[in-house]
Amino acid sequence: MVSSTAALLLGAVLLVAQLQLVPSRPAVPGDAQGQPELARRAASLQGEGRQGAAPNGSAQQLPQTIIIGVRKGGTRALLEMLSLHPDVAAAENEVHFFDWEEHYSQGLGWYLGQMPFSSPHQLTVEKTPAYFTSPKVPERVHSMNPGIRLLLILRDPSERVLSDYTQVFYNHVQKRKPYPSIEEFLVRDGRLNVGYKALNRSLYHVHLQNWLRFFPLRRIHIVDGDRLIRDPFPEIQKVERFLKLSPRINASNFYFNKTKGFYCLRDGGRDRCLHESKGRAHPQVDPRLLSKLHEYFHEPNKKFFELVGRTFDWH
C-alpha cells in the first residue's frame, strides 16, 4: 500500500515538472505563431467597441479599409474625397500603428482608440502612406484582419520623386533651415543616385510584391493618382464599387478651382479644398536629368504593370 502511494506521488511530481518545462508562448504582434491570437483579439475588440457604444449608437471600430500609400501619391486627396460618402468614417490623422514600434507595442486596444466614432453601418478608414514601403506592415495588417480591403494610390514614379523632395524642401523652408537642391540628391559621382530614398519609394513593384505575399491582388485596389487629379469622379466611382459602397458620391461634389489649379470638393453646400501644401510647384530640373529619371524607372514600371495586369500612363 505504501509503495503504491509513493509511486503515485512520484508520478504526480514528474508530471508537474514536465509541464513546467514547456514554456507558455504569448502572442507576439508580427509573430506568425501569434497571428491567430491577434485576429481573435481584433474580433473581441470589435465586440467590445460595440458594447461600449455612445447613446446615439456610435462606437469606435477597427478599420475595415486602409489607405496604405504611397507617400506623395495623393492619399490625402483620396481620403477627403472618400469622406464625402455618408457611409464612410475616416480617421483624421495618420495613425502609424503598423510601422512605428512605439505604437504597435501598445496593441490593438490603442489602435482602436485612434479610430473615429461611427455608426454600425459605416466603414471605418484610416490612411498612413508609409505602410506601403514598410517591410513589416503587410504581415501585421494580415494578422489583424486577413479580409481587409486595401487602397493604394500611385502616380508617375518620377513625378512622385519630385513631390517627395518638394515636401521636405518646404518643411525646411518653414523652419528657416537650408536644404540642398534636388540635383544634389539625384546625382552622385555623375550618375543617378540610386541610394536616394525617394527613388526607392517609387519602385512600386518591389513593395507590392511584399504585400502580395499576404494579400491576393483582389484585396488591393490601385487608384490612378494622376487621373484622380485630372478627373476625380470616375476614379472615386471605382473605389466605391471596390468597397461595396452604394453610389452616393456625384460629379457635382467636385469643381475645378482655377486659382489653385486642381479640383476642390463641394459637400452639402460647403466648399473645401485641400491644404495649401498640396499641389505645390515642383523644382525646375535639368531636362537631361529628368530624362535619366524616366529611363531609370522604365524597367521597374514594366515589372509593375506585369504584376498588376494593367498599364498606367507614366513616362
Secondary structure, DSSP 8 states (H G I E B T S, - for coil): -HHHHHHHHHHHHHHHHHHHHS------TT-GGGHHHHHHHHHHHHHHHHHT--TTS-EE---SEEEEE-TTSSHHHHHHHHTTSTTEEE-SS---TTT-HHHHTTHHHHHHHTS-EE-TT-EEEEE-GGGGG-TTHHHHHHHH-TT-EEEEEE--HHHHHHHHHHHHHHHHHHTT-----HHHHHEETTEE-TT-HHHHHT-HHHHHHHHHTTS-GGGEEEEEHHHHHH-HHHHHHHHHHHTT--S---GGGEEEETTTTEEEEEETTEEE---TTTT-------HHHHHHHHHHHHHHHHHHHHHHT------
